[in-house]
Amino acid sequence: MEKEKVKTKTFVLRIDSEIMDAIEKWAADEFRSANGQILYLLDQALKKSGRGKKNRVKDSSKM
């Protein structure tokens, strides 16, 4: 089975250093990178608001 390739975009983000420190600590607590934590938080916020992808396919068996 071949994994689905996710298309990503590069985006520069200016963020308060205290917020970034908190995100980095939170990410470490959950064994994620800071980038991964930010993506996770954005994904959760989009889902909660009804704007996220409802049925994101994780493996090719569901395609």
Backbone atoms as SQL, in Angstrom:
CREATE TABLE atoms (id INTEGER PRIMARY KEY, chain TEXT, resi INTEGER, resn TEXT, atom TEXT, x REAL, y REAL, z REAL);
INSERT INTO atoms VALUES
  (1, 'A', 1, 'MET', 'N', 0.836, -1.187, 0.000),
  (2, 'A', 1, 'MET', 'CA', 0.000, 0.000, 0.000),
  (3, 'A', 1, 'MET', 'C', 0.878, 1.246, 0.000),
  (4, 'A', 2, 'GLU', 'N', 0.546, 2.165, -0.859),
  (5, 'A', 2, 'GLU', 'CA', 1.300, 3.403, -0.968),
  (6, 'A', 2, 'GLU', 'C', 0.623, 4.481, -0.136),
  (7, 'A', 3, 'LYS', 'N', 1.412, 5.218, 0.644),
  (8, 'A', 3, 'LYS', 'CA', 0.861, 6.298, 1.455),
  (9, 'A', 3, 'LYS', 'C', 0.440, 7.460, 0.579),
  (10, 'A', 4, 'GLU', 'N', -0.638, 8.107, 0.976),
  (11, 'A', 4, 'GLU', 'CA', -1.119, 9.293, 0.268),
  (12, 'A', 4, 'GLU', 'C', -0.145, 10.435, 0.512),
  (13, 'A', 5, 'LYS', 'N', 0.246, 11.133, -0.543),
  (14, 'A', 5, 'LYS', 'CA', 1.146, 12.272, -0.396),
  (15, 'A', 5, 'LYS', 'C', 0.322, 13.515, -0.087),
  (16, 'A', 6, 'VAL', 'N', 0.729, 14.203, 0.951),
  (17, 'A', 6, 'VAL', 'CA', 0.051, 15.424, 1.353),
  (18, 'A', 6, 'VAL', 'C', 0.822, 16.608, 0.789),
  (19, 'A', 7, 'LYS', 'N', 0.141, 17.451, 0.069),
  (20, 'A', 7, 'LYS', 'CA', 0.769, 18.645, -0.502),
  (21, 'A', 7, 'LYS', 'C', 0.877, 19.703, 0.595),
  (22, 'A', 8, 'THR', 'N', 2.063, 20.226, 0.800),
  (23, 'A', 8, 'THR', 'CA', 2.257, 21.236, 1.836),
  (24, 'A', 8, 'THR', 'C', 2.731, 22.545, 1.226),
  (25, 'A', 9, 'LYS', 'N', 2.475, 23.613, 1.947),
  (26, 'A', 9, 'LYS', 'CA', 2.937, 24.945, 1.552),
  (27, 'A', 9, 'LYS', 'C', 3.812, 25.488, 2.667),
  (28, 'A', 10, 'THR', 'N', 4.804, 26.241, 2.291),
  (29, 'A', 10, 'THR', 'CA', 5.672, 26.900, 3.257),
  (30, 'A', 10, 'THR', 'C', 5.048, 28.237, 3.626),
  (31, 'A', 11, 'PHE', 'N', 5.072, 28.547, 4.922),
  (32, 'A', 11, 'PHE', 'CA', 4.454, 29.769, 5.411),
  (33, 'A', 11, 'PHE', 'C', 5.301, 30.307, 6.556),
  (34, 'A', 12, 'VAL', 'N', 5.688, 31.561, 6.477),
  (35, 'A', 12, 'VAL', 'CA', 6.464, 32.196, 7.543),
  (36, 'A', 12, 'VAL', 'C', 5.479, 32.763, 8.561),
  (37, 'A', 13, 'LEU', 'N', 5.707, 32.449, 9.829),
  (38, 'A', 13, 'LEU', 'CA', 4.807, 32.886, 10.889),
  (39, 'A', 13, 'LEU', 'C', 5.591, 33.662, 11.939),
  (40, 'A', 14, 'ARG', 'N', 5.136, 34.861, 12.222),
  (41, 'A', 14, 'ARG', 'CA', 5.719, 35.634, 13.320),
  (42, 'A', 14, 'ARG', 'C', 4.866, 35.349, 14.544),
  (43, 'A', 15, 'ILE', 'N', 5.517, 34.931, 15.619),
  (44, 'A', 15, 'ILE', 'CA', 4.771, 34.543, 16.804),
  (45, 'A', 15, 'ILE', 'C', 5.504, 35.037, 18.052),
  (46, 'A', 16, 'ASP', 'N', 4.759, 35.443, 19.037),
  (47, 'A', 16, 'ASP', 'CA', 5.297, 35.909, 20.305),
  (48, 'A', 16, 'ASP', 'C', 6.182, 34.813, 20.909),
  (49, 'A', 17, 'SER', 'N', 7.325, 35.195, 21.458),
  (50, 'A', 17, 'SER', 'CA', 8.275, 34.205, 21.973),
  (51, 'A', 17, 'SER', 'C', 7.704, 33.389, 23.139),
  (52, 'A', 18, 'GLU', 'N', 6.870, 33.996, 23.969),
  (53, 'A', 18, 'GLU', 'CA', 6.261, 33.248, 25.080),
  (54, 'A', 18, 'GLU', 'C', 5.284, 32.195, 24.564),
  (55, 'A', 19, 'ILE', 'N', 4.532, 32.539, 23.540),
  (56, 'A', 19, 'ILE', 'CA', 3.601, 31.582, 22.937),
  (57, 'A', 19, 'ILE', 'C', 4.388, 30.440, 22.293),
  (58, 'A', 20, 'MET', 'N', 5.457, 30.784, 21.598),
  (59, 'A', 20, 'MET', 'CA', 6.266, 29.748, 20.949),
  (60, 'A', 20, 'MET', 'C', 6.902, 28.830, 21.977),
  (61, 'A', 21, 'ASP', 'N', 7.374, 29.385, 23.083),
  (62, 'A', 21, 'ASP', 'CA', 7.940, 28.566, 24.148),
  (63, 'A', 21, 'ASP', 'C', 6.896, 27.583, 24.688),
  (64, 'A', 22, 'ALA', 'N', 5.678, 28.068, 24.874),
  (65, 'A', 22, 'ALA', 'CA', 4.604, 27.205, 25.374),
  (66, 'A', 22, 'ALA', 'C', 4.261, 26.107, 24.361),
  (67, 'A', 23, 'ILE', 'N', 4.238, 26.458, 23.075),
  (68, 'A', 23, 'ILE', 'CA', 3.957, 25.469, 22.030),
  (69, 'A', 23, 'ILE', 'C', 5.062, 24.421, 21.985),
  (70, 'A', 24, 'GLU', 'N', 6.314, 24.847, 22.092),
  (71, 'A', 24, 'GLU', 'CA', 7.428, 23.899, 22.068),
  (72, 'A', 24, 'GLU', 'C', 7.374, 22.941, 23.256),
  (73, 'A', 25, 'LYS', 'N', 7.020, 23.453, 24.437),
  (74, 'A', 25, 'LYS', 'CA', 6.899, 22.580, 25.618),
  (75, 'A', 25, 'LYS', 'C', 5.744, 21.607, 25.438),
  (76, 'A', 26, 'TRP', 'N', 4.612, 22.097, 24.986),
  (77, 'A', 26, 'TRP', 'CA', 3.443, 21.259, 24.743),
  (78, 'A', 26, 'TRP', 'C', 3.764, 20.179, 23.709),
  (79, 'A', 27, 'ALA', 'N', 4.453, 20.565, 22.647),
  (80, 'A', 27, 'ALA', 'CA', 4.846, 19.612, 21.600),
  (81, 'A', 27, 'ALA', 'C', 5.747, 18.518, 22.176),
  (82, 'A', 28, 'ALA', 'N', 6.709, 18.912, 22.983),
  (83, 'A', 28, 'ALA', 'CA', 7.604, 17.929, 23.598),
  (84, 'A', 28, 'ALA', 'C', 6.830, 16.975, 24.505),
  (85, 'A', 29, 'ASP', 'N', 5.855, 17.494, 25.242),
  (86, 'A', 29, 'ASP', 'CA', 5.029, 16.662, 26.116),
  (87, 'A', 29, 'ASP', 'C', 4.249, 15.611, 25.327),
  (88, 'A', 30, 'GLU', 'N', 3.912, 15.932, 24.070),
  (89, 'A', 30, 'GLU', 'CA', 3.118, 15.027, 23.240),
  (90, 'A', 30, 'GLU', 'C', 3.954, 14.360, 22.146),
  (91, 'A', 31, 'PHE', 'N', 5.292, 14.449, 22.282),
  (92, 'A', 31, 'PHE', 'CA', 6.225, 13.817, 21.348),
  (93, 'A', 31, 'PHE', 'C', 6.008, 14.259, 19.903),
  (94, 'A', 32, 'ARG', 'N', 5.809, 15.554, 19.719),
  (95, 'A', 32, 'ARG', 'CA', 5.671, 16.146, 18.391),
  (96, 'A', 32, 'ARG', 'C', 6.722, 17.243, 18.231),
  (97, 'A', 33, 'SER', 'N', 6.967, 17.629, 17.000),
  (98, 'A', 33, 'SER', 'CA', 7.793, 18.809, 16.749),
  (99, 'A', 33, 'SER', 'C', 6.903, 20.034, 16.976),
  (100, 'A', 34, 'ALA', 'N', 7.513, 21.194, 17.100),
  (101, 'A', 34, 'ALA', 'CA', 6.725, 22.423, 17.243),
  (102, 'A', 34, 'ALA', 'C', 5.855, 22.628, 16.005),
  (103, 'A', 35, 'ASN', 'N', 6.417, 22.365, 14.830),
  (104, 'A', 35, 'ASN', 'CA', 5.654, 22.489, 13.592),
  (105, 'A', 35, 'ASN', 'C', 4.467, 21.519, 13.598),
  (106, 'A', 36, 'GLY', 'N', 4.718, 20.285, 14.004),
  (107, 'A', 36, 'GLY', 'CA', 3.651, 19.294, 14.080),
  (108, 'A', 36, 'GLY', 'C', 2.568, 19.698, 15.062),
  (109, 'A', 37, 'GLN', 'N', 2.958, 20.296, 16.175),
  (110, 'A', 37, 'GLN', 'CA', 1.985, 20.743, 17.171),
  (111, 'A', 37, 'GLN', 'C', 1.117, 21.865, 16.630),
  (112, 'A', 38, 'ILE', 'N', 1.729, 22.811, 15.933),
  (113, 'A', 38, 'ILE', 'CA', 0.970, 23.918, 15.345),
  (114, 'A', 38, 'ILE', 'C', -0.013, 23.377, 14.306),
  (115, 'A', 39, 'LEU', 'N', 0.438, 22.446, 13.463),
  (116, 'A', 39, 'LEU', 'CA', -0.460, 21.838, 12.476),
  (117, 'A', 39, 'LEU', 'C', -1.607, 21.098, 13.158),
  (118, 'A', 40, 'TYR', 'N', -1.293, 20.372, 14.227),
  (119, 'A', 40, 'TYR', 'CA', -2.325, 19.649, 14.981),
  (120, 'A', 40, 'TYR', 'C', -3.358, 20.627, 15.553),
  (121, 'A', 41, 'LEU', 'N', -2.894, 21.707, 16.155),
  (122, 'A', 41, 'LEU', 'CA', -3.804, 22.690, 16.746),
  (123, 'A', 41, 'LEU', 'C', -4.683, 23.348, 15.685),
  (124, 'A', 42, 'LEU', 'N', -4.080, 23.683, 14.551),
  (125, 'A', 42, 'LEU', 'CA', -4.861, 24.282, 13.461),
  (126, 'A', 42, 'LEU', 'C', -5.896, 23.297, 12.929),
  (127, 'A', 43, 'ASP', 'N', -5.499, 22.031, 12.770),
  (128, 'A', 43, 'ASP', 'CA', -6.411, 20.999, 12.291),
  (129, 'A', 43, 'ASP', 'C', -7.594, 20.837, 13.249),
  (130, 'A', 44, 'GLN', 'N', -7.321, 20.797, 14.556),
  (131, 'A', 44, 'GLN', 'CA', -8.386, 20.656, 15.551),
  (132, 'A', 44, 'GLN', 'C', -9.331, 21.864, 15.538),
  (133, 'A', 45, 'ALA', 'N', -8.772, 23.055, 15.417),
  (134, 'A', 45, 'ALA', 'CA', -9.599, 24.265, 15.369),
  (135, 'A', 45, 'ALA', 'C', -10.488, 24.277, 14.128),
  (136, 'A', 46, 'LEU', 'N', -9.935, 23.850, 12.986),
  (137, 'A', 46, 'LEU', 'CA', -10.728, 23.794, 11.751),
  (138, 'A', 46, 'LEU', 'C', -11.854, 22.776, 11.864),
  (139, 'A', 47, 'LYS', 'N', -11.559, 21.613, 12.428),
  (140, 'A', 47, 'LYS', 'CA', -12.598, 20.591, 12.609),
  (141, 'A', 47, 'LYS', 'C', -13.697, 21.094, 13.546),
  (142, 'A', 48, 'LYS', 'N', -13.292, 21.725, 14.646),
  (143, 'A', 48, 'LYS', 'CA', -14.258, 22.226, 15.630),
  (144, 'A', 48, 'LYS', 'C', -15.176, 23.285, 15.023),
  (145, 'A', 49, 'SER', 'N', -14.645, 24.094, 14.124),
  (146, 'A', 49, 'SER', 'CA', -15.437, 25.156, 13.502),
  (147, 'A', 49, 'SER', 'C', -16.228, 24.668, 12.294),
  (148, 'A', 50, 'GLY', 'N', -16.026, 23.397, 11.927),
  (149, 'A', 50, 'GLY', 'CA', -16.733, 22.851, 10.773),
  (150, 'A', 50, 'GLY', 'C', -16.092, 23.219, 9.454),
  (151, 'A', 51, 'ARG', 'N', -14.852, 23.678, 9.488),
  (152, 'A', 51, 'ARG', 'CA', -14.169, 24.098, 8.265),
  (153, 'A', 51, 'ARG', 'C', -13.078, 23.134, 7.829),
  (154, 'A', 52, 'GLY', 'N', -12.798, 22.121, 8.636),
  (155, 'A', 52, 'GLY', 'CA', -11.732, 21.175, 8.318),
  (156, 'A', 52, 'GLY', 'C', -12.205, 20.069, 7.397),
  (157, 'A', 53, 'LYS', 'N', -11.243, 19.263, 6.954),
  (158, 'A', 53, 'LYS', 'CA', -11.575, 18.106, 6.138),
  (159, 'A', 53, 'LYS', 'C', -12.277, 17.091, 7.027),
  (160, 'A', 54, 'LYS', 'N', -13.454, 16.688, 6.645),
  (161, 'A', 54, 'LYS', 'CA', -14.251, 15.788, 7.481),
  (162, 'A', 54, 'LYS', 'C', -13.737, 14.356, 7.449),
  (163, 'A', 55, 'ASN', 'N', -13.376, 13.872, 6.271),
  (164, 'A', 55, 'ASN', 'CA', -12.961, 12.481, 6.139),
  (165, 'A', 55, 'ASN', 'C', -11.579, 12.390, 5.509),
  (166, 'A', 56, 'ARG', 'N', -10.584, 12.855, 6.225),
  (167, 'A', 56, 'ARG', 'CA', -9.217, 12.797, 5.712),
  (168, 'A', 56, 'ARG', 'C', -8.798, 11.329, 5.630),
  (169, 'A', 57, 'VAL', 'N', -8.380, 10.896, 4.452),
  (170, 'A', 57, 'VAL', 'CA', -7.993, 9.501, 4.235),
  (171, 'A', 57, 'VAL', 'C', -6.562, 9.307, 4.698),
  (172, 'A', 58, 'LYS', 'N', -6.339, 8.384, 5.632),
  (173, 'A', 58, 'LYS', 'CA', -5.006, 8.137, 6.155),
  (174, 'A', 58, 'LYS', 'C', -4.301, 7.008, 5.413),
  (175, 'A', 59, 'ASP', 'N', -5.044, 6.043, 4.897),
  (176, 'A', 59, 'ASP', 'CA', -4.424, 4.954, 4.164),
  (177, 'A', 59, 'ASP', 'C', -5.182, 4.680, 2.878),
  (178, 'A', 60, 'SER', 'N', -4.506, 4.057, 1.940),
  (179, 'A', 60, 'SER', 'CA', -5.066, 3.865, 0.606),
  (180, 'A', 60, 'SER', 'C', -6.206, 2.854, 0.571),
  (181, 'A', 61, 'SER', 'N', -6.427, 2.068, 1.627),
  (182, 'A', 61, 'SER', 'CA', -7.502, 1.083, 1.619),
  (183, 'A', 61, 'SER', 'C', -8.871, 1.736, 1.659),
  (184, 'A', 62, 'LYS', 'N', -8.940, 3.014, 2.021),
  (185, 'A', 62, 'LYS', 'CA', -10.217, 3.724, 2.095),
  (186, 'A', 62, 'LYS', 'C', -10.459, 4.597, 0.894),
  (187, 'A', 63, 'MET', 'N', -9.591, 4.536, -0.104),
  (188, 'A', 63, 'MET', 'CA', -9.730, 5.394, -1.285),
  (189, 'A', 63, 'MET', 'C', -10.720, 4.817, -2.262);
